[in-house]
Protein backbone atom coordinates (compact mmCIF):
# COMPACT_ATOMS: atom_id res chain seq x y z
CA UNK A 1 0.00 0.00 0.00
CA UNK A 2 1.37 3.44 -0.83
CA UNK A 3 1.47 6.11 1.81
CA UNK A 4 2.35 9.71 1.06
CA UNK A 5 3.68 12.29 3.46
CA UNK A 6 5.06 15.78 2.99
CA UNK A 7 8.51 16.60 4.30
CA UNK A 8 9.20 20.25 3.60
CA UNK A 9 8.62 20.66 -0.14
CA UNK A 10 9.53 17.07 -1.01
CA UNK A 11 6.94 14.34 -1.22
CA UNK A 12 7.91 10.99 0.20
CA UNK A 13 6.19 7.75 -0.70
CA UNK A 14 6.56 4.67 1.44
CA UNK A 15 5.34 1.21 0.60
CA UNK A 16 4.11 -0.85 3.52
CA UNK A 17 2.76 -4.36 3.81
CA UNK A 18 0.17 -3.30 6.37
CA UNK A 19 -3.25 -1.91 5.74
CA UNK A 20 -4.00 1.53 7.11
CA UNK A 21 -6.08 1.57 10.25
CA UNK A 22 -9.61 2.82 9.71
CA UNK A 23 -9.71 4.19 13.25
CA UNK A 24 -8.58 7.72 13.96
CA UNK A 25 -5.66 8.30 16.33
CA UNK A 26 -5.88 10.68 19.26
CA UNK A 27 -3.53 12.25 21.79
CA UNK A 28 -5.09 13.49 24.97
CA UNK A 29 -3.60 15.48 27.81
CA UNK A 30 -4.44 15.28 31.50
CA UNK A 31 -3.33 17.81 34.12
CA UNK A 32 -3.06 17.56 37.89
CA UNK A 33 -0.91 14.44 38.17
CA UNK A 34 2.06 16.04 39.98
CA UNK A 35 4.06 13.43 41.86
CA UNK A 36 2.26 10.45 40.34
CA UNK A 37 4.42 7.32 40.11
CA UNK A 38 4.90 4.93 37.21
CA UNK A 39 2.83 2.38 39.11
CA UNK A 40 -0.04 4.83 39.53
CA UNK A 41 0.10 5.71 35.82
CA UNK A 42 0.01 2.01 34.97
CA UNK A 43 -3.06 1.54 37.21
CA UNK A 44 -4.88 4.44 35.49
CA UNK A 45 -3.94 3.06 32.05
CA UNK A 46 -5.22 -0.39 33.04
CA UNK A 47 -8.53 1.18 34.12
CA UNK A 48 -8.88 2.53 30.57
CA UNK A 49 -7.93 -0.83 29.04
CA UNK A 50 -10.53 -2.65 31.16
CA UNK A 51 -13.44 -0.67 29.68
CA UNK A 52 -12.19 0.59 26.29
CA UNK A 53 -13.87 -2.10 24.18
CA UNK A 54 -17.36 -0.88 25.05
CA UNK A 55 -16.60 2.36 23.16
CA UNK A 56 -14.53 0.80 20.37
CA UNK A 57 -11.41 2.58 21.64
CA UNK A 58 -7.89 1.22 22.20
CA UNK A 59 -5.44 3.01 24.45
CA UNK A 60 -1.99 2.26 23.05
CA UNK A 61 0.38 4.11 25.38
CA UNK A 62 0.56 6.65 28.17
CA UNK A 63 3.38 9.00 29.16
CA UNK A 64 3.86 10.96 32.37
CA UNK A 65 5.79 14.08 33.35
CA UNK A 66 5.47 13.91 37.15
CA UNK A 67 7.04 17.35 37.64
CA UNK A 68 4.45 19.18 35.50
CA UNK A 69 1.67 16.74 36.36
CA UNK A 70 0.89 16.14 32.68
CA UNK A 71 -0.17 12.76 31.34
CA UNK A 72 -0.36 12.07 27.59
CA UNK A 73 -2.37 9.16 26.18
CA UNK A 74 -2.23 7.80 22.64
CA UNK A 75 -5.35 5.99 21.51
CA UNK A 76 -7.29 4.93 18.45
CA UNK A 77 -11.03 4.95 18.16
CA UNK A 78 -14.13 6.13 16.35
CA UNK A 79 -14.24 9.66 17.84
CA UNK A 80 -12.93 12.13 20.40
CA UNK A 81 -16.17 11.68 22.29
CA UNK A 82 -15.61 7.92 22.61
CA UNK A 83 -12.11 8.52 24.03
CA UNK A 84 -13.55 11.11 26.40
CA UNK A 85 -16.27 8.71 27.63
CA UNK A 86 -13.73 5.98 28.44
CA UNK A 87 -11.54 8.36 30.43
CA UNK A 88 -14.56 9.75 32.26
CA UNK A 89 -15.83 6.26 33.19
CA UNK A 90 -12.30 5.27 34.30
CA UNK A 91 -12.19 8.24 36.68
CA UNK A 92 -9.71 10.55 34.96
CA UNK A 93 -11.66 12.78 32.56
CA UNK A 94 -10.13 15.28 30.16
CA UNK A 95 -11.48 17.66 27.55
CA UNK A 96 -8.06 18.15 25.94
CA UNK A 97 -8.18 15.55 23.15
CA UNK A 98 -6.55 16.03 19.76
CA UNK A 99 -7.16 13.99 16.63
CA UNK A 100 -3.90 13.10 14.84
CA UNK A 101 -4.81 12.93 11.13
CA UNK A 102 -1.22 13.21 9.87
CA UNK A 103 1.57 10.81 10.82
CA UNK A 104 5.15 10.80 9.62
CA UNK A 105 7.11 7.59 10.13
Beta strands, then each sheet from edge to edge (+ up, - down):
strand 1: 2-7
strand 2: 10-15
strand 3: 24-30
strand 4: 58-65
strand 5: 70-77
strand 6: 96-99
sheet 1: 1+ 2-
sheet 2: 4+ 5- 3+ 6-
end
